[in-house]
């Protein structure tokens, strides 16, 4: 049973790293929207390509209120929720399996 516990622990850590990386990309994308970056810059293009599939569905469903794009804030809140709930649950499950509870 300890193998399954270590598997869940590894999945939790990997998911945590992916969520933190996505959080950083979303924050960089929001900061880039304040300036006028070169659209041909490879880093800018990479940030847009990574963040747009996550932001577009949220942006499409949110009303455009006050001239502010609220989709990054909502996505960040969702990422924080997933990190606090799902990753913590996986860690707890792994800990219980490794302790034998």
One Martini backbone bead per residue (centre of mass of N, CA, C, O) as a GRO file, in nm:
protein
  101
    1UNK     BB    1   0.052   0.066  -0.012
    2UNK     BB    2   0.302   0.262  -0.024
    3UNK     BB    3   0.306   0.312  -0.330
    4UNK     BB    4   0.039   0.472  -0.343
    5UNK     BB    5   0.129   0.694  -0.151
    6UNK     BB    6   0.369   0.795  -0.327
    7UNK     BB    7   0.199   0.858  -0.572
    8UNK     BB    8   0.018   1.077  -0.440
    9UNK     BB    9   0.253   1.255  -0.358
   10UNK     BB   10   0.361   1.309  -0.644
   11UNK     BB   11   0.101   1.427  -0.762
   12UNK     BB   12   0.081   1.663  -0.567
   13UNK     BB   13   0.352   1.797  -0.638
   14UNK     BB   14   0.304   1.829  -0.941
   15UNK     BB   15   0.045   1.996  -0.919
   16UNK     BB   16   0.169   2.227  -0.761
   17UNK     BB   17   0.376   2.312  -0.978
   18UNK     BB   18   0.172   2.372  -1.202
   19UNK     BB   19   0.006   2.585  -1.048
   20UNK     BB   20   0.239   2.783  -0.994
   21UNK     BB   21   0.318   2.826  -1.290
   22UNK     BB   22   0.040   2.934  -1.378
   23UNK     BB   23   0.038   3.173  -1.185
   24UNK     BB   24   0.284   3.315  -1.306
   25UNK     BB   25   0.174   3.344  -1.594
   26UNK     BB   26  -0.077   3.514  -1.519
   27UNK     BB   27   0.078   3.749  -1.390
   28UNK     BB   28   0.248   3.821  -1.637
   29UNK     BB   29   0.008   3.876  -1.822
   30UNK     BB   30  -0.107   4.110  -1.655
   31UNK     BB   31   0.150   4.287  -1.670
   32UNK     BB   32   0.159   4.300  -1.986
   33UNK     BB   33  -0.116   4.463  -2.012
   34UNK     BB   34   0.017   4.744  -1.908
   35UNK     BB   35   0.190   4.710  -2.152
   36UNK     BB   36   0.378   4.730  -2.471
   37UNK     BB   37   0.458   4.461  -2.609
   38UNK     BB   38   0.626   4.260  -2.812
   39UNK     BB   39   0.459   4.028  -3.015
   40UNK     BB   40   0.749   3.885  -3.119
   41UNK     BB   41   0.823   3.792  -2.857
   42UNK     BB   42   0.882   3.481  -2.732
   43UNK     BB   43   0.786   3.524  -2.439
   44UNK     BB   44   0.516   3.654  -2.497
   45UNK     BB   45   0.403   3.423  -2.670
   46UNK     BB   46   0.423   3.204  -2.453
   47UNK     BB   47   0.240   3.334  -2.241
   48UNK     BB   48  -0.009   3.347  -2.425
   49UNK     BB   49  -0.025   3.041  -2.503
   50UNK     BB   50  -0.065   2.944  -2.204
   51UNK     BB   51  -0.304   3.144  -2.097
   52UNK     BB   52  -0.544   3.150  -2.304
   53UNK     BB   53  -0.689   2.869  -2.250
   54UNK     BB   54  -0.773   2.974  -1.958
   55UNK     BB   55  -0.892   3.270  -2.005
   56UNK     BB   56  -1.108   3.263  -2.234
   57UNK     BB   57  -1.352   3.113  -2.100
   58UNK     BB   58  -1.381   3.326  -1.876
   59UNK     BB   59  -1.402   3.584  -2.051
   60UNK     BB   60  -1.663   3.493  -2.207
   61UNK     BB   61  -1.849   3.478  -1.929
   62UNK     BB   62  -1.771   3.756  -1.857
   63UNK     BB   63  -1.833   4.062  -1.785
   64UNK     BB   64  -1.766   4.382  -1.903
   65UNK     BB   65  -1.639   4.560  -1.622
   66UNK     BB   66  -1.505   4.874  -1.622
   67UNK     BB   67  -1.259   4.793  -1.824
   68UNK     BB   68  -1.202   4.510  -1.682
   69UNK     BB   69  -1.010   4.220  -1.659
   70UNK     BB   70  -1.116   3.946  -1.445
   71UNK     BB   71  -0.993   3.664  -1.528
   72UNK     BB   72  -0.722   3.644  -1.370
   73UNK     BB   73  -0.848   3.656  -1.087
   74UNK     BB   74  -1.031   3.407  -1.114
   75UNK     BB   75  -0.807   3.205  -1.186
   76UNK     BB   76  -0.637   3.246  -0.932
   77UNK     BB   77  -0.857   3.153  -0.736
   78UNK     BB   78  -0.879   2.867  -0.857
   79UNK     BB   79  -0.586   2.783  -0.806
   80UNK     BB   80  -0.588   2.821  -0.501
   81UNK     BB   81  -0.811   2.619  -0.446
   82UNK     BB   82  -0.674   2.370  -0.569
   83UNK     BB   83  -0.424   2.382  -0.387
   84UNK     BB   84  -0.578   2.372  -0.108
   85UNK     BB   85  -0.760   2.117  -0.172
   86UNK     BB   86  -0.637   1.897  -0.365
   87UNK     BB   87  -0.345   1.882  -0.264
   88UNK     BB   88  -0.412   1.840   0.034
   89UNK     BB   89  -0.575   1.578  -0.009
   90UNK     BB   90  -0.345   1.413  -0.136
   91UNK     BB   91  -0.150   1.437   0.101
   92UNK     BB   92  -0.335   1.306   0.312
   93UNK     BB   93  -0.372   1.039   0.168
   94UNK     BB   94  -0.072   0.965   0.161
   95UNK     BB   95  -0.022   0.977   0.467
   96UNK     BB   96  -0.231   0.758   0.544
   97UNK     BB   97  -0.098   0.531   0.375
   98UNK     BB   98   0.189   0.546   0.512
   99UNK     BB   99   0.072   0.506   0.818
  100UNK     BB  100  -0.195   0.306   0.814
  101UNK     BB  101  -0.502   0.448   0.829
   0.00000   0.00000   0.00000
